[in-house]
Amino acid sequence: MRQVIGFAALVCLVLVFTPPLLSKDLFSYIYYGKTLSAYGMNPYEVTPQMLPDPLLIFIGRYWKNTGSVYGPLFTYFSALLTLIAGRGISANIYVFKGSMALFHLANAGLLWKLLEDIDPGRRRFGVMLYAWNPLVILMSVGGGHNDIMMMTLALLALLFLQRGRRPLFY
């Protein structure tokens, strides 16, 4: 398992320090987080065009006049990450992509635990299939997409269900 996670972590580390790949969504995440943390405004009401921020030039054309479309959990998480990273665009990219890399690695660990009961003999292969999947790594870490965070929550729910625990809000 160490080799599987180690290789995935190495690939993630390289991708954290590359420019965002395949999408400009990461810049929107940073903007919405900064709207809340740096400007103290509501990212659901304030659009990128309303605030003079150097990040505006990087935001996708169709998102410049759109408030946040993400739920409060991700919005507050984005605000926390922008507080950690400060005002620098590069620092924000690294922090956001780094957090998505951690979620990716956490998902590999959750899959390990889930497969422990389902098929222990093939769990290393199952985790490797996920952790080394180029599409998952490129989109989640390379592009900094938040889908990987949502997958962590889904895998946690499955683990609780598998272990016979009731959901928190049931």
Rosetta blueprint (number, residue, H / E / L):
1 M L
2 R H
3 Q H
4 V H
5 I H
6 G H
7 F H
8 A H
9 A H
10 L H
11 V H
12 C H
13 L H
14 V H
15 L H
16 V H
17 F L
18 T L
19 P L
20 P L
21 L L
22 L L
23 S L
24 K L
25 D H
26 L H
27 F H
28 S H
29 Y H
30 I H
31 Y H
32 Y H
33 G H
34 K H
35 T H
36 L H
37 S H
38 A L
39 Y L
40 G L
41 M L
42 N L
43 P L
44 Y L
45 E L
46 V L
47 T L
48 P H
49 Q H
50 M H
51 L L
52 P L
53 D L
54 P H
55 L H
56 L H
57 I H
58 F H
59 I L
60 G L
61 R H
62 Y H
63 W H
64 K L
65 N L
66 T L
67 G L
68 S L
69 V L
70 Y L
71 G L
72 P H
73 L H
74 F H
75 T H
76 Y H
77 F H
78 S H
79 A H
80 L H
81 L H
82 T H
83 L H
84 I H
85 A H
86 G L
87 R L
88 G L
89 I H
90 S H
91 A H
92 N H
93 I H
94 Y H
95 V H
96 F H
97 K H
98 G H
99 S H
100 M H
101 A H
102 L H
103 F H
104 H H
105 L H
106 A H
107 N H
108 A H
109 G H
110 L H
111 L H
112 W H
113 K H
114 L H
115 L H
116 E H
117 D H
118 I H
119 D L
120 P H
121 G H
122 R H
123 R H
124 R H
125 F H
126 G H
127 V H
128 M H
129 L H
130 Y H
131 A H
132 W L
133 N L
134 P H
135 L H
136 V H
137 I H
138 L H
139 M H
140 S H
141 V H
142 G H
143 G L
144 G L
145 H L
146 N L
147 D H
148 I H
149 M H
150 M H
151 M H
152 T H
153 L H
154 A H
155 L H
156 L H
157 A H
158 L H
159 L H
160 F H
161 L H
162 Q H
163 R L
164 G L
165 R L
166 R L
167 P L
168 L L
169 F L
170 Y L
